[in-house]
Amino acid sequence: MKVIDSIVASAAAMAAVRRDIHAHPELCFEEVRTADVVAGKLAEWGIPVHRGMGKTGVVGIIKNGNSPRAIGLRADMDALPMQEFNTFAHASQHAGKMHACGHDGHTAMLLAAAQHLAKHRNFDGTVYLIFQPAEEGGGGAREMMRDGLFDKFPLDAVFGMHNWPGMKAGSFAASAGPVMASTNEFKITLRGKGGHAAMPHNAIDPVPVACQLVQSFQTIISRNKKPIDAGVISVTMIHAGEATNVIPDSCELQGTVRTFTLDVLDMIEQRMRQLAEHLCAAHDMRCEFEFERNYPPTINSAHEADFARQVMAGIVGEANVLAQEPTMGAEDFAYMLQAKPGAYVFIGNGEGDHRVMGHGGGPCMLHNPSYDFNDDLIPLGATYWVQLVEAWLSPDDD
């Protein structure tokens, strides 16, 4: 493994910054303290800072030479609305808020890279350091773009990185094509007619229709979708009734749909609507169908994914650069990849053995209350960012 010496030398200081951020988690669009920490560090290293995009976003700008080329590096800053089980010294100090996805570590890795890039500037062009708020459901990437991110800071390609628990520390993964799914939510209300449970003939019972609808949705996956295309429909909530002897007048279904392509998503939404409306009509009841599209699929462009793999191989060796297995989780970096070429890659976070005394009893998995970021990744992740910049903005490529 070939990590940069100066980054290793500052690793303990960066780990301290990471743990400070972990202890003070902030939710979507509330990352005021975190943004202050980031902006303060960038200013300390002489990096010009722009604030306020996406409400709490921070962009650092490092220039060198005369090339018009530019690259963007993105890290997310927000935490999750969940209670932490860990009791070590840097555990969350705010009840109901926790860095359970490693955004504190993502921020620290990019800060470590920023410090090195500002000092050494072994590149020709511009680096935009994008510290993004509100990835966890708020669409912070989209909001920064709406505020003019790529207009004010024009760049040729944009890259992101996420830690991946269960993947060996010291390894990376990058692949072209879809790597994370779209995320979408639905709410379907079936309107029947309530009545006495002992006299169902006087009512229009939405409950058996709802049960039939849940089963019918799975035929979309098994019979309408090509077997080689990925798609998930999960009904996760069913609400109906208040008493055992009363047939309710309505039943509400909610859940999520995940796909890797918009074509499959279009088909699933259309077929779900048709099934819901026609099945309700067949049973003489009304249907209210709501379908909300959240994050689109995260799709890496081929050239940038291959470029990232080459940089990774120079750091950890080809054997430790893995194929990126697509996941049905979602990521709002997808919005940036819709606007610019780029790649969203994984860095192995290990199995959880890195956690200090006082960690919770659960596994060290994303969105788990016993999770903690592996600080040993900070030099490795920062080295990747630096070498990606130096390769992308190599003076020899002019």
C-alpha positions in Angstrom: 0.0 0.0 0.0 1.4 3.4 -1.1 0.0 6.2 1.0 1.4 9.7 1.0 3.8 10.3 3.9 2.6 13.8 4.7 -1.0 12.6 5.0 0.1 9.8 7.3 1.9 12.4 9.5 -1.3 14.4 9.9 -3.6 11.4 10.2 -4.0 11.7 14.0 -5.0 15.3 13.8 -7.6 14.5 11.1 -8.9 11.6 13.1 -9.5 14.1 15.9 -11.4 16.3 13.6 -13.5 13.3 12.5 -14.3 12.3 16.0 -15.2 15.9 16.9 -17.7 15.9 14.0 -19.0 12.5 15.1 -19.7 13.8 18.6 -21.7 16.7 17.2 -23.9 15.3 14.5 -26.2 17.5 12.5 -29.1 16.5 10.3 -30.2 17.6 6.8 -29.6 21.3 6.1 -28.6 21.8 9.8 -24.9 21.3 9.3 -23.9 24.8 10.6 -21.3 23.7 13.1 -19.9 21.0 10.7 -19.7 23.6 7.9 -17.9 26.0 10.2 -15.3 23.3 11.1 -14.8 22.6 7.4 -14.6 26.2 6.3 -12.2 27.0 9.2 -9.8 24.2 8.2 -9.8 25.2 4.6 -9.2 28.9 5.4 -6.4 27.8 7.8 -4.6 26.2 4.8 -5.1 29.2 2.6 -7.9 27.7 0.5 -10.6 30.2 -0.8 -14.0 29.1 0.5 -17.5 29.7 -0.9 -20.4 29.0 1.5 -24.2 28.8 1.4 -24.9 26.6 -1.6 -27.6 24.1 -0.6 -28.0 26.3 2.5 -25.1 24.8 4.4 -22.8 23.6 1.7 -19.1 24.5 1.5 -16.9 24.6 -1.6 -13.1 25.0 -1.4 -11.1 26.1 -4.5 -7.5 25.2 -5.1 -5.9 26.4 -8.3 -2.5 25.9 -9.8 -1.0 26.6 -13.2 -2.8 27.9 -16.2 -4.9 24.9 -17.4 -8.7 25.5 -17.7 -9.3 21.9 -16.7 -11.1 21.3 -13.4 -12.1 18.3 -11.2 -14.7 18.1 -8.4 -14.3 16.0 -5.3 -17.4 15.6 -3.1 -17.9 14.6 0.5 -21.3 14.6 2.4 -21.5 16.1 5.9 -24.9 15.2 7.4 -25.9 12.7 10.1 -28.9 10.4 10.6 -32.0 10.9 12.9 -31.2 7.9 15.1 -30.0 7.1 18.6 -26.4 6.0 18.9 -25.6 2.8 21.0 -21.9 3.5 21.3 -20.6 4.9 24.6 -17.0 5.7 23.6 -15.6 9.2 24.2 -16.6 10.5 20.7 -20.1 9.2 20.7 -22.9 11.5 19.8 -23.7 14.3 22.3 -27.1 14.9 20.7 -29.9 12.5 21.5 -31.6 11.1 18.4 -28.8 12.1 16.0 -25.8 10.0 14.9 -23.2 9.7 12.2 -24.2 6.1 11.4 -23.2 6.3 7.7 -19.6 7.6 7.9 -20.2 11.1 6.5 -17.9 12.3 9.3 -15.2 10.1 7.8 -15.9 11.2 4.3 -15.5 14.8 5.4 -12.2 14.0 7.2 -10.7 12.2 4.2 -11.5 15.1 1.9 -10.1 17.6 4.4 -6.9 15.6 4.7 -6.6 15.6 0.9 -7.3 19.4 0.8 -4.5 20.1 3.2 -2.0 18.2 1.1 -3.2 19.6 -2.2 -3.0 23.2 -0.9 0.6 22.7 0.3 2.0 20.8 -2.6 -0.1 21.7 -5.7 1.4 19.1 -7.9 -1.2 19.6 -10.6 -2.2 22.0 -13.4 -5.8 23.2 -13.2 -8.5 23.6 -10.5 -9.8 21.4 -7.8 -13.2 22.0 -6.3 -13.7 20.5 -2.9 -17.5 20.0 -2.5 -18.7 19.5 1.1 -22.3 18.7 0.6 -25.2 18.8 3.1 -28.3 16.7 3.3 -27.5 13.5 1.5 -29.7 11.5 3.9 -33.0 12.2 2.2 -32.7 16.0 1.7 -31.2 15.9 -1.8 -28.4 18.3 -0.9 -26.6 17.6 -4.1 -29.6 18.7 -6.1 -30.0 21.8 -4.0 -26.4 22.8 -4.4 -26.8 22.4 -8.2 -30.0 24.5 -8.1 -28.0 27.2 -6.4 -25.5 27.1 -9.3 -22.8 24.7 -8.2 -21.7 23.7 -11.7 -22.3 27.2 -13.1 -20.1 29.0 -10.6 -17.6 26.2 -10.4 -17.4 24.6 -13.9 -15.7 21.3 -13.9 -14.9 18.4 -16.3 -15.7 15.5 -14.0 -16.9 14.9 -10.5 -16.0 12.1 -8.1 -17.5 10.8 -4.8 -16.6 8.1 -2.4 -18.4 6.1 0.3 -17.0 3.8 3.0 -18.3 0.2 2.7 -18.5 -2.0 5.8 -17.8 -5.7 5.3 -15.4 -4.9 2.5 -11.7 -5.4 3.6 -9.9 -2.3 4.8 -7.2 -1.5 2.3 -9.4 -2.2 -0.7 -11.4 -0.1 -3.1 -14.2 -0.9 -5.5 -15.1 1.0 -8.7 -17.2 0.0 -11.8 -18.9 1.6 -14.8 -22.6 1.7 -15.0 -25.3 1.6 -12.3 -23.8 1.2 -8.8 -26.7 2.4 -6.6 -30.4 2.4 -7.2 -33.1 5.0 -7.5 -35.2 5.5 -4.4 -38.9 6.1 -4.7 -41.9 6.1 -2.3 -45.5 5.3 -2.8 -48.7 5.8 -0.8 -51.9 4.1 -2.0 -55.2 4.6 -0.2 -58.1 2.2 -0.9 -61.5 3.8 -0.2 -64.3 1.3 0.5 -67.3 1.4 2.9 -67.1 0.6 6.5 -69.5 -1.6 8.4 -70.1 -4.3 11.0 -67.6 -7.1 10.7 -70.4 -9.6 11.2 -72.3 -8.2 8.2 -69.6 -7.8 5.5 -72.3 -7.8 2.7 -73.3 -4.3 3.9 -69.8 -3.0 3.5 -67.0 -2.7 0.9 -64.0 -4.2 2.7 -60.7 -2.7 1.5 -58.5 -5.1 3.6 -58.7 -8.2 1.3 -58.3 -6.0 -1.7 -55.2 -4.5 -0.2 -53.8 -8.0 0.5 -54.5 -9.0 -3.1 -52.8 -5.8 -4.3 -49.6 -6.5 -2.3 -49.4 -9.9 -3.9 -50.2 -8.5 -7.4 -47.3 -6.0 -7.2 -44.8 -8.9 -7.1 -46.1 -10.1 -10.5 -44.7 -6.8 -11.9 -41.2 -7.9 -10.7 -41.6 -11.5 -11.9 -43.7 -11.1 -15.0 -43.6 -7.5 -16.4 -39.9 -6.8 -15.8 -37.1 -8.5 -17.8 -35.4 -11.1 -15.6 -32.0 -9.5 -16.2 -33.2 -6.1 -15.0 -33.1 -5.2 -11.3 -36.1 -3.9 -9.5 -37.6 -4.1 -6.0 -41.1 -3.3 -4.8 -41.5 -3.4 -1.0 -44.7 -2.7 0.8 -43.5 -1.7 4.2 -46.6 -0.3 5.9 -50.3 -1.3 5.9 -52.7 0.8 8.0 -56.4 -0.1 8.4 -59.0 -0.4 11.1 -59.5 0.5 14.8 -61.6 -2.3 16.2 -61.8 -6.1 15.7 -65.6 -6.0 14.9 -65.5 -3.1 12.5 -64.7 -3.3 8.8 -62.7 -0.1 8.0 -63.7 2.3 5.3 -60.1 2.7 4.0 -56.7 0.9 4.0 -53.4 2.6 3.3 -50.3 1.0 1.8 -46.9 2.6 1.8 -43.5 1.4 0.6 -40.5 1.9 -1.6 -39.5 1.0 -5.2 -35.8 0.7 -6.2 -34.4 0.3 -9.8 -31.2 0.8 -11.6 -32.7 2.4 -14.7 -35.4 5.0 -15.3 -37.1 2.8 -18.0 -37.7 0.0 -15.4 -38.9 2.7 -13.0 -41.4 4.1 -15.5 -42.8 0.6 -16.2 -43.1 -0.2 -12.5 -44.9 3.0 -11.6 -47.3 2.6 -14.6 -48.1 -1.0 -13.7 -48.6 -0.3 -10.0 -51.0 2.5 -10.8 -53.0 0.3 -13.3 -53.2 -2.6 -10.8 -54.3 -0.4 -7.9 -56.9 1.6 -9.9 -58.3 -1.4 -11.8 -58.4 -3.7 -8.8 -60.2 -1.1 -6.8 -62.7 -0.5 -9.6 -63.4 -4.2 -9.9 -64.4 -4.2 -6.2 -66.4 -1.0 -6.4 -64.1 1.2 -4.4 -61.9 4.2 -5.1 -58.1 4.4 -5.2 -55.8 7.3 -4.4 -52.4 6.6 -5.9 -49.3 8.7 -5.0 -45.8 8.0 -6.3 -42.9 10.2 -5.4 -39.5 9.9 -7.1 -36.6 10.7 -4.9 -33.0 10.0 -5.9 -32.3 8.7 -9.4 -30.0 5.8 -10.0 -26.3 6.4 -9.5 -24.6 5.6 -12.8 -20.8 5.8 -13.2 -19.5 6.9 -16.6 -17.1 4.3 -18.1 -14.0 6.5 -18.6 -14.1 8.0 -15.2 -14.7 4.7 -13.4 -11.8 3.1 -15.3 -9.6 6.1 -14.5 -10.5 5.8 -10.8 -9.6 2.1 -10.9 -6.2 2.8 -12.4 -5.4 5.4 -9.6 -6.6 2.9 -7.0 -4.4 0.1 -8.4 -1.4 2.4 -8.1 -2.1 2.7 -4.4 -3.2 -0.7 -3.2 -2.4 -3.0 -6.2 -4.8 -4.4 -8.7 -5.8 -7.4 -6.5 -7.3 -4.9 -4.0 -9.4 -3.0 -6.5 -12.7 -4.9 -6.7 -15.7 -4.9 -9.0 -18.3 -2.6 -7.4 -21.3 -4.8 -6.7 -24.4 -2.7 -7.3 -26.6 -2.1 -4.3 -30.2 -1.2 -4.0 -29.3 1.6 -1.6 -29.6 5.1 -3.0 -27.3 8.1 -3.1 -28.0 11.7 -4.1 -24.6 12.0 -5.8 -26.7 10.5 -8.6 -27.8 14.1 -9.4 -24.3 15.2 -10.0 -23.6 12.2 -12.3 -26.7 13.2 -14.3 -25.1 16.6 -15.0 -21.4 15.7 -15.2 -19.3 12.6 -16.0 -17.8 11.0 -13.0 -17.6 8.0 -10.7 -18.9 7.1 -7.2 -16.6 4.5 -5.6 -16.4 2.5 -2.4 -13.5 2.2 0.1 -13.5 -0.8 2.4 -14.4 0.0 6.1 -13.6 -3.5 7.4 -15.6 -5.7 9.6 -15.7 -3.5 12.7 -12.6 -4.6 14.5 -11.3 -1.0 14.5 -13.9 0.1 17.0 -12.6 1.2 20.3 -13.9 0.1 23.7 -17.4 1.3 24.3 -18.9 0.5 21.0 -22.5 -0.9 20.8 -23.2 -4.6 20.6 -24.6 -4.5 17.1 -22.6 -4.9 13.8 -20.6 -2.1 12.3 -22.9 -1.7 9.4 -24.3 1.4 7.7 -27.3 2.9 9.5 -26.7 0.7 12.5 -26.6 2.3 16.0 -23.3 0.6 16.7 -21.5 1.8 13.6 -18.3 3.9 13.6 -16.0 5.0 10.8 -12.6 3.4 10.5 -10.1 6.2 11.1 -7.4 4.1 9.5 -9.0 4.9 6.2 -8.3 8.6 6.4 -4.7 8.4 5.0 -5.8 5.9 2.3 -8.9 7.8 1.2 -7.0 11.1 1.2 -4.2 9.5 -0.9 -6.7 8.4 -3.4 -8.2 11.9 -3.7 -4.7 13.5 -4.1 -3.5 11.0 -6.7 -6.8 11.2 -8.6 -6.3 15.0 -8.8 -2.7 14.7 -9.8 -3.5 12.1 -12.5 -6.5 14.0 -13.8 -4.8 17.4 -13.9 -1.4 16.1 -14.9 0.7 18.8 -16.5 1.9 16.2 -19.0 -1.7 16.0 -20.4 -1.8 19.6 -21.7 
